[in-house]
Amino acid sequence: MLIKKIQKIKVFRCQKKFLKKKGENKKQENLFYRSRK
């Protein structure tokens, strides 16, 4: 369970970095998530 928790944290940090890079593309991201549903 601990390993899974660490992996989740790593993924979360990667996603955070990715979102920071793409901060100005927020609208594009929202459209992307909508199209995936």
NUDOZA-229084 format. One record per residue (C-alpha): y, z, x; residue in three letters. Coordinates in nm, 3 decimals. Each point is the difference from the previous one (the first is absolute). Layout:
BEGIN
- v  w  u  r
- Y  Z  X  Ala
...
END
This chain:
BEGIN
- v  w  u  r
- 0.000  0.000  0.000  Met
- 0.238  0.080  0.282  Leu
- -0.049  -0.345  0.154  Ile
- 0.080  -0.166  -0.332  Lys
- 0.315  0.209  -0.029  Lys
- 0.113  -0.104  0.350  Ile
- -0.071  -0.366  -0.080  Gln
- 0.206  0.028  -0.319  Lys
- 0.291  0.149  0.195  Ile
- -0.021  -0.280  0.258  Lys
- 0.001  -0.266  -0.271  Val
- 0.292  0.174  -0.173  Phe
- 0.201  0.002  0.325  Arg
- -0.074  -0.369  0.060  Cys
- 0.112  -0.081  -0.354  Gln
- 0.318  0.203  0.049  Lys
- 0.085  -0.193  0.319  Lys
- -0.075  -0.326  -0.181  Phe
- 0.226  0.096  -0.291  Leu
- 0.280  0.099  0.238  Lys
- -0.021  -0.344  0.163  Lys
- 0.001  -0.165  -0.341  Lys
- 0.262  0.230  -0.151  Gly
- 0.226  -0.291  -0.093  Glu
- -0.286  -0.190  -0.166  Asn
- -0.051  0.261  -0.273  Lys
- 0.029  -0.253  -0.284  Lys
- -0.258  -0.229  0.161  Gln
- -0.240  0.294  0.033  Glu
- 0.038  0.091  -0.368  Asn
- -0.075  -0.359  -0.100  Leu
- -0.301  0.002  0.232  Phe
- -0.141  0.317  -0.158  Tyr
- 0.058  -0.136  -0.350  Arg
- -0.181  -0.325  0.077  Ser
- -0.299  0.194  0.138  Arg
- -0.056  0.202  -0.320  Lys
END
